[in-house]
């Protein structure tokens, strides 16, 4: 008899959907009532699974702390394949799901954070239609969107109450010039490669380590040009090089201590752009950059300190955001264009770079390169405030 | 004591299928529902809906297929909502920054 256990990383939702009042239906009337659908989100599979009352009964009757014999093997096996139960069988796929549950526990993943992270971990999302490059939306499409969802809340915001007028301050200097010129680039020069020195400069000043400190001789904290929760800097840079002088296109890891690129896989130049587009969900204007950089969190390092902590994932996302702003500033100073996007196929990127998604996984993708002479049709034109 | 009750164990896919059947003038479901109380009870039970004997009207009448079709059109998008977290209806408009997503999961 198969032995089963409930995964520790599982949550349930109950949602209403409109259906018919059967009593009224049989009397010739159409009346809407809310039917209920119970679902489970399996973090192990990254999927939402519809459950019947019998499924739920079996899952709730199964402990997560010990293996027990199953009274309904067929149902248990079906639920185990969906990551809603674990079953102690030799099947490779089922063994992998058991391993994932164990890894999440060992790595001190907070349950609610894991739900959020794995729900938002996309795979195979592509915004393009029939593989064509993205075009800006028509004015009709924008109108339709506003018609469907209403106008957005106002851009400028004020609260009632006494006001303190502040003096206008104007600062000069390179930092302030860079801050004011900073913007997202969506068009890159396809005719020129990025010089190796410029790649090296960006990587060193954004992702490189510039110091370390030992705490009690046991723990090493690091210094980058961006802040990090606890000084841990658990976000790694994984460049996808498309057009860099003297370096083969491919997937790399940037070693921030040794200031070196570690090649994970070479890419055919003809395939690299399409791969880049796939990884950023078909946002082809970003796939034209000379370099994309996947920002991957080392969950094991972060959660070693912030164990099962509900704020730990937020701290990681902030770390990634700090790095992307620093990337913008460094690139602006070097006359390069930069971008960052959270609309990425995290699961596909993880697989390409050989990350398991549980111990280490991608949060966002940024990129940079030589800007094109003309802006992208997607770029807004900013007017100065009156 | 007479008991009146309807119990439903029906998921989104089954609900959609049943709406499709009710919107089809020649469907077996419509025929079974209108043939007799017993066949109606069985047809509903086969679809995860149990109805107490007392809850069935003496003579079963159904809304017209056109009425059901109109209702189905109106609610289909909500009932059929894709439950896969990565499968929602994507991205209607891209205004220059992050795509706007209607991810009403």
Boltz contact constraints between the chains, C-beta under 6 A:
constraints:
  - contact:
      token1: [A, 17]
      token2: [B, 12]
      max_distance: 6.0
  - contact:
      token1: [A, 17]
      token2: [B, 79]
      max_distance: 6.0
  - contact:
      token1: [A, 18]
      token2: [B, 75]
      max_distance: 6.0
  - contact:
      token1: [A, 18]
      token2: [B, 78]
      max_distance: 6.0
  - contact:
      token1: [A, 19]
      token2: [B, 15]
      max_distance: 6.0
  - contact:
      token1: [A, 22]
      token2: [B, 6]
      max_distance: 6.0
  - contact:
      token1: [A, 22]
      token2: [B, 49]
      max_distance: 6.0
  - contact:
      token1: [A, 23]
      token2: [B, 6]
      max_distance: 6.0
  - contact:
      token1: [A, 23]
      token2: [B, 55]
      max_distance: 6.0
  - contact:
      token1: [A, 26]
      token2: [B, 57]
      max_distance: 6.0
  - contact:
      token1: [A, 26]
      token2: [B, 60]
      max_distance: 6.0
  - contact:
      token1: [A, 27]
      token2: [B, 57]
      max_distance: 6.0
  - contact:
      token1: [A, 28]
      token2: [B, 61]
      max_distance: 6.0
  - contact:
      token1: [A, 28]
      token2: [B, 63]
      max_distance: 6.0
  - contact:
      token1: [A, 30]
      token2: [B, 63]
      max_distance: 6.0
  - contact:
      token1: [A, 30]
      token2: [B, 67]
      max_distance: 6.0
  - contact:
      token1: [A, 30]
      token2: [B, 71]
      max_distance: 6.0
  - contact:
      token1: [A, 37]
      token2: [B, 11]
      max_distance: 6.0
  - contact:
      token1: [A, 37]
      token2: [B, 12]
      max_distance: 6.0
  - contact:
      token1: [A, 48]
      token2: [B, 83]
      max_distance: 6.0
  - contact:
      token1: [A, 48]
      token2: [B, 85]
      max_distance: 6.0
  - contact:
      token1: [A, 50]
      token2: [B, 11]
      max_distance: 6.0
  - contact:
      token1: [A, 119]
      token2: [B, 85]
      max_distance: 6.0
  - contact:
      token1: [A, 122]
      token2: [B, 86]
      max_distance: 6.0
  - contact:
      token1: [A, 123]
      token2: [B, 86]
      max_distance: 6.0
  - contact:
      token1: [A, 127]
      token2: [B, 91]
      max_distance: 6.0
  - contact:
      token1: [A, 127]
      token2: [B, 99]
      max_distance: 6.0
  - contact:
      token1: [A, 137]
      token2: [B, 93]
      max_distance: 6.0
  - contact:
      token1: [A, 141]
      token2: [B, 93]
      max_distance: 6.0
  - contact:
      token1: [A, 142]
      token2: [B, 93]
      max_distance: 6.0
  - contact:
      token1: [A, 145]
      token2: [B, 92]
      max_distance: 6.0
  - contact:
      token1: [A, 145]
      token2: [B, 93]
      max_distance: 6.0
  - contact:
      token1: [A, 343]
      token2: [B, 98]
      max_distance: 6.0
  - contact:
      token1: [A, 343]
      token2: [B, 99]
      max_distance: 6.0
  - contact:
      token1: [A, 378]
      token2: [B, 96]
      max_distance: 6.0
  - contact:
      token1: [A, 380]
      token2: [B, 96]
      max_distance: 6.0
